[in-house]
Amino acid sequence: MKALSIKPEIYTFDTCKEFINKFKIGKEDLIITSEHTYVSYFSKYNLDTNVIFIRKYGTGEPSDTMVEAICKDIKDITYKRVIAIGGGSVLDVSKLFALKKVSPVLDLFDHKLEFVKDKELILIPTTCGTGSEVTNISILELKSRHTKLGLAIDELYADFAVMIPELLENLPFKFFATSSIDALIHSIESSVSPKATSYAEMFSYKAMEMILKGYQEISKNGPDARFSLLDKFLLASNYAGIAFGNAGCGAVHAMSYPLGANYHVPHGEANYQMFIGVFKTYYRLKPQGKITKLNKFLASILNCKENEVYIKIEELLNVLIPKKQLREYGVKEKELKEFTQSVMTKQGRLMANNYTELNEQTVYEIYKSLY
């Protein structure tokens, strides 16, 4: 049994200048990032390279139509290395451009194209959430199918994951909150996955501890307290990425996708809306198992009883993002059955990682309780 896999080499730098000097950015590179990030941190170095600004192709969560449009614009560019600098959306899109053939994107995600990686890939996160820099997963909204789908293949692993805390300094509090909540959920979901080994759990639990203790400090001292913690949150999200890259995420992510795709809710926020409902259900259905260890650990950090951990986590997360009912996003009650069908038919990759089996009726009941 494989106990743990970390494919990219992981580098840390204090500044972008250190990264540029080490990796010698040049004409055969393709940088994919946002214009804001590039202007703020890289333009002053007058790099002689190819740059794609991703927001030219749409805002919000990454989609197949966005990838197709980028394909058209770069078809005449010769590049040997992809350098992605951004949040999870930028990294997820950029991974695909290390492949020899990307389009048609629907065929790629349906495994109808041959997966051949023919470019080097460097991933640099600018948020403290997705952990995408160390995973082999690209998640896109497939517009024609009204859902999100993940492509998980070894060819999408980066050659290098690069951590630069400087890039988080201008991250607005809302994006800090949604991305770090995503990292927290990665760590918690992966810890109870049937695939979690003791090695993966080590990363899960350390990430949980770092994030929750950071939230406690922010709750006590206000949003600006995050600035002294950015390096810790960046590291914690990387740990969480290693954990879920090995053990997988489950129903929280699966159930968040219809909400995110149909109502354009940020990924971390959509996960948060599902998180408590799913884990209360897990605990009700199977109180003895990996969740016992999880709840005991969380209780020790939150200074509460084990049966209070999800209440206390919700109270803590509400300091960052107030939790909403699904109806507050515009979801209609009749859509809950459609959401359920989408999860049960399209998210098998994720649902296979559930702590305990959730059937169609149970998934619907969770949605109903959150409505």
Secondary structure, DSSP 8 states (H G I E B T S, - for coil): -------SEEEE-SSHHHHHHHHT--TTEEEEE-HHHHHHHTGGG---SEEEEGGGG-SSS-BHHHHHHHHHHHTT---SEEEEEESHHHHHHHHHTTBS---SHHHHHTT-S---B-SEEEEEESSSS--GGG-SEEEEEEGGGTEEEEEE-GGG--SEEEE-GGGGTT--HHHHHHHHHHHHHHHHHHHTSTT--HHHHHHHHHHHHHHHHHHHHHHHH-GGGGGGGHHHHHHHHHHHHHHHHHH---HHHHHHHHHHHHH---HHHHHHHHHHHHHHHHHHH--SSHHHHHHHHHHHHHTS-GGGHHHHHHHHHHTTS----GGGGT--TTHHHHHHHHHHHH-HHHHTT-SS---HHHHHHHHHHH-
